[in-house]
């Protein structure tokens, strides 16, 4: 694949950053889901990445207990952690 296949435009970066800022202000799952809808972010992996970026999570290690989970289950756990808000005390 050519290098340009992986290029991200300035507009895309601005959109991601604007979505992150709006997501930061959310305190409920419903509000976070609305931000994802507003910015047309439907990919579960992209949603997880944006939630982690918002919470300043560098590495996510999964669910305790070595339980195998689907991407959707991992998203729901990440969203529950986001909604809990404990991460806000750490940043």
N, C-alpha and C positions, 0 to 999 in steps of 0.2 A: 504494500500500500504506500501511496505517496504521503509525504509529510503533510501536505495540505488537507488530507483526509481527517487529520486529527486537530486541525487548527480551530481555535475558538475565537470568534470575533469579539470586538470591543462591546458591541451591542449585547451579545450573549453574556458576557461577563457582567455588564451593568444590570441585566435582567436578573441574573443569579444573585447579585449583591442586593438588589432592591428586594427580592423575595426573602433573602436572609434577614434583612432589617425588619421587614414586616412580620416575619415569622418570630423574631425575637420578642415582639410585643404581644404575641399570643400567649394565653394562659390556659386554653382549653383545647381538647382534641378537635372539636368542631371548628374553632377559629383557625387552627393549623391546617385542617383539611380545606378550608375556604381559600387560604393563601395558595395551596397547591393547585386548586381549581383555577383561581384567578390567573396564575402564571402557567397554566397548562402543563403542570408537572405530574404526569400520571405514572411514570416508571417508579416502581417500588425502590429500586436501588438508588435512584436520584433523590427520592424523598428521604431515605435513610441518610444519604450523604449530606443533604442540606440540613437535616435535623442535627446531625453530628457537628457540622460546621458551626451552626448556630450555638450549640452548647459547648463549643470548643473542645470536642472529643477528638483526640488524635488517633486512638486505637479502640475499636470495639471488639471485645473478646467473646461476645455471644452470651448465651444464657447459662447461669451457674448450673453445675451438675452434669456437664458434658452431654446434655440432652440435644439431640438433633432436631432442629426446627426449620421450617420453611422460611423463605424470604419474607412472606406475608406475616408469619408469626414474629419474626425478628423485627419487622417494621412496627407491629403492634406493641411489642415490648419497648422499642425505642421511643415510640410516641407516648406510651404510658410514663416512661422516665422523664420525657420532656414535659408532659403535663403536670407531673408531680412537682416540678420546679426546684428540686433540691440542687440541681446543677447551677442555678443562679447564684447560690451562696459561694460557689467555688471560682467564679470568674471575676 
